[in-house]
Amino acid sequence: MLPRIEYSVVVPVSVELAFRAFQDFGRLLHRGIYEEASWTEGEPWHVGSRIRYVVVKPIEATIASVVTSCEPPNFIGILNHSLGVTAEQQVFFAATPGGCRVRMTLDFVGKSIDLSEDALKDALTFVTHDTLDTLSTLCQQWKAAESSP
């Protein structure tokens, strides 16, 4: 069985808005964790399009990613490569009372020459949590702006 990381958040917006928030790279930047998140090839969020992430925390790494599936507004699949590891990322969006549950799984294979297995799992867990925590923050901001007079 592949090592797996699973994490989910419930956000106070519709599935469609949560899906749009996930696609917003701006939420990842300017916080000292991601230095870059950009499209390098293809049309954004289409199968085969490529993304480059430059992470500076918890470790320095460049992640080359390709979109393997995009089924708006319910699912996004991405294959990530970095540090000698390949990680299949799956993101599911499902309506819940009052909002949307966003669940991410990350299955990974390979060995890092730079990190121990525990350090690698810790780094991947950190990035997984940060990805959905920033999504949650953005959705809460959107909901608050919608509620403001």
N, C-alpha and C positions, 0 to 999 in steps of 0.2 A: 504494500500500500504506500502511495506517495505521501510525503509529509504535507499536511494541510493546515492552513490558517483560515479561520472563519470569523467574521465580525459583522454585526448589523446595527443599524440605527433606525429609529422611527422619526420622521420629520413631519412638520405640521403643514405640508403642502400636498398638492395632487401628485399623482404618479408622473404626469407630464412635466410638471415643474421640477420635481426631484431629478428626473432624467436630464432635463436641461441644465440643472445645477451641476450634475456630475460632469457634463461636457465642458464646463467653464474652467479652463486651466488657470484663470486669474486667481481663483481661490487657493491655489497651491503656492503661489509666488509671494515674495516680499515678506517672508516670515523666518528666514534663516534655515529653511529645510530644503526647498527646491531653488536652485539657481536658474533653471530653465525648464520649460515644458512647451514644446513646439512641434508642429507638424513638419515632417521632412519630406514626405512623399504622398501623393494621392489627395483625394478630396476628404476633408475631415469626417470622421465617423462612418466611412464606407469600408467595406471589407477590402483588405489589402493596404489600406492607408497606414502610414508609419509615423510614429511619435518618438521624440527624443526627450528624455527626462535627465536632467543633471541634478543629482542629489548631493547635498553637502552635510546633511545630518540625518541619521545617526552616524553614517559613514560616507565618505566620498565615493560616488559611483555614477557612471553614465548608464542609463537603461535604454536599450533599443527595443521598441515595442511595435507590434503590428495588430491592427484590428482584425479579428477572426470572425466576428459576428456582431451585427448591430440590428436589433429588432425593436425600434422605438414603439412605445416608451417602456418596454418590459425587460430588455436584456441587452447587455454589452459583453462581448468576449474579447479579451486581449491576451496576446502571447508576449511575454517580457523576457529579455535576455540581458544579463549583467553578472559580472563577477564569476563567470563559469557556471551560472545557474540559469535554467529556463523555468519560468513560472507561468502557469496558465491561470489567468485572472477571469473570474466570472462575476458579473454584477447583475443582481436581480432586483426589480422594482415591483412592488405589489401594494395595492390599496389596502389600507387598514382604517378603522374608524378614526376620523379626524386627520387623516394624512396618508403617509406612505412608509412602508418598511423597505429599506434598502439593505440588501444582504450581499456581502462579498465573500467569495472563496478564492483561495490562492493555493494551488497545488504546484509543488516545485520538485525539480530533479537536478542533479549535478552536484559538484563539490566546488566550493570556493577555495582558491589557493591562498586567499588573504584572510579568511575568517573561519573560525571553528564552526561546527554545526550549530552549537547553541547561539553563538554570536550572529550567525546568519539568520537563524529563526527569529531572534530578537529584533534584528534590523527589519526583516520582512513584516513582522508583527507591528512594529512601530509605523512603517510606511502604510500598511493596510489600515490601521486605526486612524492615522492622520488623514488619509484619503477620505474616509467616511465622516470623520469628525469635522473636517473643513466643509464638507457637503452639508452636514447638519447645521453648522453655523450660518452658512449662506442661506439655506432654506429658512431658518429662523429670522434672519434679517429681512428676507423677502416678505415673510408673513407679517412681521412687525410694520414694515413700510405699507403693506396693504391695509393694515388695521388703523394706521395713523390718519387723523382727520385732515 
